């Protein structure tokens, strides 16, 4: 009970944590398409918000007009001019002493005009008429950005102004070259420093003045009618309505109540599904892999749905939900597949905006997947299932749409493409089935059919090394599969298991009668030695099965096909040869265990009867019937079937099948009459 409670709580917790919180409020708006929901009238006043594109455009326009703040730093001029006079106190090589004062005066004039850093100038000087605010002390003045200089412009004007003083063009160019060697740009630094705090405040105030709405919808005003095509204006109104719903939800602190509702909803569904397993499929809890697979699949699709709702990169109908019942039906049963699918769909639907349509479509799709895939044994069955699922899903969707629209031109055909694409994705169930088999230890009919291929290296080797055992295994497989069909067990499993149940005999094939040709090596061994060799074919078979990666269920069939029975021939021989000596019965007992599934019990019965039938002297109905009854009744009396859920009715049907099949196998053939005319002709010729 504790395990079940932890399973339910963990599943509920994971799903609720993954659920999107804002997917069910508001509406899904598709511009240019008909409105799918009911008529909407404004239940309260709300503003018509501008689109993000319009707001961005208005903000960009405002940012082009706002006036940044720069602070004039006179210390920069004093420092740079003083440094220039210090560096060239002894004069400038190649220039008269007058040029020291000329350059110093030019630097002063440039700093008085104002020099701005190159980065700030590039940022704000896209329009030279733009106004900036220059702060000097406690006073601020306005100036156009074209009236100030960047550091690059200040250097160029310094050189040009000195050259202009010369007058001669050729001489001014020569002087410019000489001046460039003086690195006068070292004496030019920005003295207009951007006041980031005031600039940011000014910009934020201007952006805050931009209205986010362009109108108001009053309470009681019609917003949209069902079937109406959504134009730009209606789209903005509906989008504003959605925003207002979200704002009101946040202001009313509905988050906690939403989470509580989700917990109750998901818990109720998971609890009901777990209760179904407890009441009708309790045996699945004895095999943790079964419950783990079902709950993992429900979690996987729930998480995938939550992810697509949060990040709608593709349409939700592209997700192949019908894959879940296909997997559960293949590995477990139809009823569990349908219940698991319904639970998954109901959980996923609560995350969507149109849950009724989703529930109707996906439940019918899963239903059809279960009905069309009663037993997966061929690849073509997946194609048929995908086709039927697509057809029934399209019919359901078209039917729902016709309930809401009165004009086929308003019909949204795009969803049909997603439904068809989802059906195509169902084809991936075939390769994914292999992944589930490896993850949870299941085995599908497809894998069993592949294993029963006689070209399999292990079976081919057995046909060459132990041909008698190989033929015996085929006969046992046919008998066991027929019994399984009659009693409702897994026929393909028992047929495949029968092919491998005696693979251990390949290690010493000559010690088994079906592979002998006149010489019996047991004649030279003691009964104990012979019994050990015979019994070892079970343990050797398990080693071969493990080495060749055979599934666990096949290994179980190998281990249980003799149960904990005895090698009776050698046990009886030992007792007859040594009547006065105590016998260690364990030396003559198979390691077991006894069968614990119906398939294992069927294989034990078919194996024992088929082997014993070869010793019958005459194959009459009475002899065959007596043999079958004797062997199976003895197995029942010895308690071999106490641990498996096989009934007396199943055993009776197994007996009937074995009798009929053995009579067919060993029926008496008619003898063909001699051709008297041909015999007469031969005698005359002689």
N, C-alpha and C positions, 0 to 999 in steps of 0.2 A: 504493500500500500504506500509506503514511504517513497519507493522508487517511482511509482506512478505519479504521486503528487509532485515530486521534484521534476519529472519529465514535463508535466503540464505547466508548472510554474515557469520553468526555464523557457519553454516554447512561447508562452504568453509574453514573458519579459522581452525576449529578443524581438518579437514581432512588434510590440508596442513601441519599443525604443526606435525601431526602424521606420515607423509610420510617419509620413509627412503630416505636419500640423495644419497646413493652410490649403490643402488640396480640395477639401470638401466645402469650404466657404466660397461664395461667389459663383461665377459662371465661366465656362470655357467659351471665349469669344473668338469667332473666326470671321475676319473681314471679308466681305464679298459673298458670304454664304448665308443660307436661310437660318433664322433663329429657331433652334430646336426645342427650346423650353416653352413654358407657358407664357401668357401675356404678363408683362411686368409693369406695375404702377409704383411710382416712388413712395415708399413708406415713410420717408422723412426728407427734410431739406438737405441737399448736399451740393457742393460746388462741382462745376465741370472743369476738371483739371486739364491743363494743356498737355500735349504729348511731350515725351522726353526730347524729341527732335526740336520742337518749337522752343522749349525752355533752354536747350543748349544753344540754339541760335541767338536767343535774346541775351543770354549770359555772355556769349562771345562778343556780341555787339556792345554790351555794357563794359566789358573788360577793355575794349578799344577806347572807351571814353573816360575811364576813371583816371584820376590825377595822382600819380605816385608822389611821395615825399622824399626830398633829398636834403641832407644837412651839409651846409658849407663849412669846411674845416680850413680856417686861415693858417693854421700851424703848418699845413703841408707846403703852402707857398713860401713861408719864411724859411722852412727847413731846406727846401730844394734850392732856392735862390742863394741862401747862405752857403750851401755846399758848392754851388757853381762858382761863387766868388772865391771860396777857399781853394778849390781845385785849380783855378786859373789865376791865382793872385800874382803870379810872376809873368802873366801875359799868355796870349794864345800864339803858339808858333805859326808864323806865316801871316799873322793878322796884326794890325795896329792896335794900340791900347784902347782906342775908342770902341772897338767891337765888344769889349767886356761889358761896358755900360749898355751898349745897344742890345746885346743878347739878354742882359739882366732885365732891361725895360720891357723887351718883348715877352719874356717869361712872366713878368708881373701882369702885363696886359692879358695874356692868355688865362692866368689864374683868376683874374678879376672877372673875366667873361664866364668862367666855370668849365671845369674839365670833369668828365664822367668816365667811369670804367667802361672798357670795351664791351663787356658782357651786358651790363645794364643798358648801355646805349643801343646795342643790337636788339635788346628786348623791347624797349619802349619807343625807339625811333622809327618804327614802321610808318608812322605819319609824323612828318616834321612839324606839323601845326599842333601837335598834341601838347597840352599844358602840363607842366610839372610844378610842384610847390617846393620852393627853396627856403629852408629855415636858416636864419642867421640870428643866433641868440634866442630871444623870445619872440621874434617877429618872423612872419612868413610872407614871402612874395611869390607871385606867379610869373612864369616865363614859359615861352614855347621851347620845346626840346630842340628846335632848330637853332636857337640862339646860344646853345652851349655846345661844347666840343667833346668828342671822344679823345682818348689818349693818342690815337693814331692821327686824327685830324689836327690836334694841337701841335704835334711834332711837324707835320707837313706845313702848317701855317707858319711855324717858327722859322723853318728853313726858307720858305718862300718870302717871308717878310724881310729877312736879312738880305736875301738876294735882290729884292726890289730896291733896297737902299743903295745898292751899287749902281743900278741903272743899266749897265752894259749887259746884254743878254749872254754873250759868250763868257764874260767874267763872272756873271751870276751862276752860270752852270758850273764853272770851275770852282767857285766858292762853295757851291752845294756839295761837291765831291769832298772838298777839304773839311767842311763842317760835319759831314757824315762820319768822318774819322774821329771826331771829338766825342761821339756817343752822347749827343745832347738829349736823347730820349731818356737817359738816366735821371734827368732833372725834371721830367714831366710825370707826375703822378696825379690820380684823381683827387680833387678836393671837394667833389660833390658825392657824398656817401649816402646810399639808399637807406632810409629809415624804415627797416623791415616791419617793425611793429605798427607804426602809423599807416604805412602803405597797406598792410594786410587788413587792418581795421577799416580803412576807407573802402577797400575792395569788398569786404564782407558786408558792410552797410549798403553799398550800392547793389550787390547781388540780392540782399534781403528785400530790397524795395521792388524787385521784379515779381509781379503777381503770378502765382502758380495756377490760378483758375481764370477762366475767360467767361464765366457765367454761372448761373445757379439753377438747379432743378428744384422746383417746389413740391412739397408733399401733395400727393394725389395726381401729379402730372404723369401722363403716359410716357413710358420709356421706350418700349418695343412690343410688338405683337408677334405671336407665334407665326413662323413662316415668312416673316418680313426679312428682306435681304439687308444685311448690315452694311451701311455706308460709313464714310469717315466720321460724320457727326454722331451717328448712333454708336459707333464703336467707341468714340471718346466718352460719350455719356455712360455707356455700360462699363467701360474701364474705370471711370470715376466712381461709379456705384460699387464696383468691386473694392476699390481702394477704401471707400468710406466704410464698407462692411469690415474690412480688415482693421481699420483704425478703431472702429467701435468695439470690435472683439478684443483688441489689445487693451483699450481703455477700461473695458468691463472685466478684465482679468479672467477670461474664460479658459485660460490654458489648463489650469488644474482640473476643472470640470471636464474638459475635453479628454485629458489623459485618463481620468477615472472612467469615463464612458467607454473609451477604447479598451481599457483593461477588462471591464465587465463584459463587453461584447466579444472580445477575442477569447476570454476565459470560458464563456458559455459555449462557444463553438468547439474549442479544443476539449473541454470537459465532456461534451456530448459524444464527440468522436472517441475519446478514451473509454467512455462508458460503453459504447458499442463494442469496442475490442474486448472489454472486460466481460460482457454478457455473451457475445457470440463468437469471439475469436480469442479466447483466453490462452490458447496454446501458443499464440504469437509472442506472448510475454515470456514464454519459456525459451524462445529463440530471439535474443535481443536484437539480432541483425534485422529481423522483420520489422519490429517497431522502430528501430533506428532509421531504416530506409524510408518508411512512410513519413515519419515526422521530419526527416531531413528534406524530403521532396516538398512537403508543405512549406517549410521554412524557406527553401530555395526560391520557390515561386513568389512567396510573400515578399521576400527581400528584393527580388528582381522587380516586382511591381512598385514597391516603394522607391526604388532607385529611378525607375522610368518616370514616376510622377514628379520626383524632385528634379530630375534632369531629363526632360522629354526629348531626347535625341531621336527616338523613333516612336511610332504610335504604339499604344498599349496593346492593340489587337495583333501586333506582330509577334507577341510572345506566345509560343505554342503551349497553352495550358493543357491541352488534351494529351500531352506527353506524360503527364503525371498518372492518369488512369491507365495508360498503356503499360507503363513500368509496373505499377502495382498489380494490374491484371496478369501480367506475364509471370511475375514471381510469387504472387500470393493468390488472390481470388477476385471474382468480379464484384461481389458485394462490398468488400473492403475498398476496392478501387473506386466505386461510385461514391461511397461515403467520404473517402479521403478527398476526392475531387470536389464534392459539394462543400466540404469544410474549407478547402483552399480558396475556392471561388468566392464564398461568402466573406472570408477575411480580406481578400484582395479588393472586393467590390466597395467596401467601406472607404477605401482610399480614393475612389474615383468620383467624378462629378455626375456621371450617368450610370448609377449602379444597376438599375433595373435592366437596361439593355445589355450590360455586361453579364449579369447573372444569367439571363435568359439564353444568351448566345453561347456562353462557355459551358453551361451545364448540359445543354443539348449536344454540343460538340463532344464533350467527354462521354456522354451517354452513347453517342454513335460510335465513338472509338472503342468502347467496351463491347458493344454488340457486334461490331464488324471484325473484332480481333479475339475470337473465342480461344484460339490456341495458335500462338506464333511459332510456326515451323518452317515457313518459307519467306524469302525476301519479298515476293510479290504481294504478300498479305499486307505489308506496310504500305505499299503503293495504293492498294485498294482502300485501306483505312484512311489514308490521307485524302483520297478522292471523295469518299463518303462524308468525311468530316467537313471538307470544304463545301460540298453541296448543301448539306443540312445547315451549316452555319450561314451560308448566303441566303438560304430561304428564310431563316429566322430573322436575319438582319433586314431583308427586304420587307418582310411582314411588319416588323416594328416601325420601319420608316414610313410605310404606307399608312400607318395609324396616325402619323403626325403631319404629313405633308399631303396636299391635295393635287400637286402638280409634279409630274416626273422631272421637269426641268430643275426643280429645287432639290432633287434627290442627290445625295452625296455619294457618288460612285467611288470616291477615293477609298472609302473604308473597305469596299469589296476587294480592292487590290491587296490591302493589308491582310484580309482574311485568307485570300488565296496564298499569299506569301507565308503566312503562319502554317497553313496546311503543308506547304512544301518543306518547311522546317521540321515537320513531323518525321520526315524521312531520316533525319539524323537520330531518331530513336534507335535505329538498328545498330550503328556503331557505339552509341552511348550505352547501350545495354551491356556491352562488354565491360565498360568502366564500372557500372553498378555491380556486376558480378564480382569483379576483383575487389571492390571497396567493401561489399557487405557479405561476400561469400555465398551468393546465390548461383544457381545454374539454370539457364534457359533451355527451352526445347531446341533452339538453334544450336547451342553449344553441344547438347546431347546428340543431335543429328550429326554434327561434325565429328564428334568422338566415335560414333558408331560406324563411320566410314571404314570399310575393311582395308582401304589403302593406307590407313593410319599406320605409321611405322611399327608401333607396338603390336597391333593386331596382325599385320603382315608377317612380322617375325614369329608370332605364335602359330600362324598357319603353316609356316615352314618348319619350325622346330617341333611343334606338338600338334600335328594335323588332327589327330583324334580329339584332343581337348578343344581345338578350334571348332570342329563340327558339333561337339557336345554343347559348347557355349552358344552356338547359333540356335540349336534346337531348344535349349533352355530359354533363350531370349524370346523365341516365338511363343512358347508355352506361357511364360510369365507375362508377356505383354497381353496375351489374350485374356488371362485371368484378371489383370489390372483393368482392362476395359470393362469387364463384366461387373467388377465390384466398385468402379469409380476411382481407382487409384491412378497414379501417374505411369501410363504405359510406356512412354518413351524413356523415362528414367529407368524403369526396371529392365527394359530391353537393352539399353546401353550398359547398365550395370552387369547384366548377364554376360555380355561379351567380354568383360574384364574380370569376372569373379574368380576365374581360375588361372589368371596370368602367372601366378607363382609356380605353376607346374612346368613352366618353361625352363626352370633351373635344373630340374631332373625329370624330364618327360618320360623316360623309359620305365620309371617306377609306378606309372599309372596305367591301368589296363587298357584304356582306350588308345594308348600310343604303342602298345606292345605288339610284336609280331612273332609269337611262338615262345620266346624266352622270357621268363619271369624272374627278375633279379631278386625278388623277395624270398625266393626259395633258399637263398644262401644267407638270409638275415634272420635274426631273432625277431619275434613279434614286437618287442619294444623298439628295436632299431627301425623296423618297417613303419611302425606307428609314428615315430618321430619324423620320418621322411614325409609321410602322407600329411601329417599335421603342419609341417613346415611350409606347405604351399600357401597357407593363409598369410603367415608372417612375411614370406618371400614376396607374395603378391602385394602386400602393403608397402614393402620397400620399393618395388618396381613402380607402384602407383605414385609414391612420393617423388621418386627420381624423375618420373615423366610428368610431374605437375598435374596429376589427375585431380578433379574436384573432390572436395571432402565427402559429398554424398556418394560418390562412386567408391571411395575408400571404405565408407561405412558398409556398403553392400558387400565388398570383399571380406571385411572383418566378420560379418554376421551371417554369411550364407551357410555356415555350419554351426553357428551359435557356440554354445558350450557343450556340444554333443561329443560323443566318443567315436574313435575309429573302431567301430564295433567288430569288424572282421578280425582284426589283430587282437583286440581285447578278448574276444571269445576264444581265439586260438591260444592265447597265453593262459587263459583260465583252464582250458582243456589239457594243455601240455603240462601245466604245473598246478594240479588241483589242490595240492597241500600247501603251496607257498602263498603268502600274502601278496596282494597286487596293489601297487601304487597307481590308483586310477588317474591321477594327474598326468602320468606319462602317456595316457591314451586319450586325453581330453583336449579338444580344440580350445584356443585361448579366448574365443568369443569376442564381444559379448553376444547375448541373445538378441534377436531382432527387436527393434524398438519403433519401427514404422511399418505400415502395411506393405510397402514395396519390398522391404527386407524379408518379411514373412512370406510374401508371394515367391520371391526368388528362392528361399529355402525349400519351399514345397516343390516348386518346379524342378530344381536341381536334384533333389533326392529322388523324386519319382522318375525323372528322365534317366538318371544313372541306373536305377534299379530295374527299369523296364527292359534294359538290354539283356538282363539275365533270365527273362521269361523263356520257358521252353516253347510254349504255344500261346499265340496272341489272340485269345478268345475274349469276348466281352466280359465273361465272368472272371477270367484270370486278371485282366487289366483292372477291372473294378475292385477286385479283392486287393490287388497290389496297392492301388491308390489309397483305398480306405485304411489299409494296414499301416502304411507309412505315415500318412497325415494324422491318423488317430494316435499313433505312437508319439508323434511330435507334440500333439496337444497334451497327451498324458504326461510327457516329460517336462512340460511347462515352458517350452521354448517360446510360446506366444503370450506369456503373461505380461510382458512389458510393452507390448505394441497394441494399438487401438483396432485390432481386427476382430470382427464379430463371428459368431457361429454361422450366421447366414453367409458371410463372406467366405468362410471355410467350405461350406456346403457348395457354394457356387464354384469355388476353385476345384473341388473334387469333380464336379460335373464337367467342367471345361477340360481337365486333364484326361478324364476317361474318353470323352469324345475325340479329343485331338490325338491321343495315343492310338485309338481305334483307326483313325484316319491314316496315321503314319504307318502303322503296322498291319494294314488290311491285307487280306489274302488276295493274291493276284490270280486271275484265271489262267489256265494253261491253254496255249494255242493248239488247235487240232492239226494233225499232220496232213500234208497234201498227198493223198493216195495216188493221184494221177502222176505227180512228179516222182514219187517213190517207185511206181510201176515202170516208168520210163527209164529210170536209173538201173533197175534190175535187168531190164531187157538189154540195155546197152552193155551190161556186164556179161 
